[in-house]
Amino acid sequence: MIRLFALLPLITFGLWWLYLYHNGWTIKQGMKGFKIIFIINVVVLGFFTLMYFVTKVE
C-alpha cells in the first residue's frame, strides 16, 4: 500500500500539467498551482502514513 503513495503526486502533477498545456499556459505560470498541489499531497500522504502506523497490528 505504501508503495502506491508515490502515484498520488505523479497523478495530480500530471493532471495539473495537462490542464496548463490544454489552456496554453506555461509551467512558470502554473508554479503556484504546483506548490499548492505539493502541500496538499504532503498533508494527505502524511495523514495516510500516520494512520498506517497508528493502526498497524504487530
N, C-alpha and C positions, 0 to 999 in steps of 0.2 A: 504494500500500500504506500509506504513512504517513497518508494522509487517513482510512483506516479505523480508525486507532488511537483516534480520538475516540469510536468506538462502544463500545469496551470499558468505559469508566467509565459511559457512559449506560446500557448494558445491566445492569451489575452494580448500579448505584444503583437502577435501576428495579425489578429483581428484589427487592432488599432492601426497597424501599418497599412493593411488593406483599405481601411476607411480613409486614411490620409491619401493614399495613392489614387483611390477612386474619385476623390474630390479635388485632385490636382494640387495638394499641399505637399510641402517638403517635410522631411524628417525634422529639420530645425524648427519649423513652425509648429510641429506637434510634440516638442520636447516636454512641455508642461503636462500633456496627457500621459506621456511615458512615465514621468515622475509620479503622477497620481496612481497610475496602474501599478507601479512598483511598490508604492506604500500600501495599497490595498492588498497586493499579493503577499507582502511581508506579514501583514496583520492576519490574513486568512490562514496562511501556512503556519504562522506562529500559534494560532489557536488550534489548528489540527494537530500540530506536534505536541502541544501541551495536553490536549485531550488523549492523544495516543499514550503518553507516558502516565497520565493520571489513571487511565482505565486499563493499563497493562497488568495482566494477571501472570504471576510467576509461579 
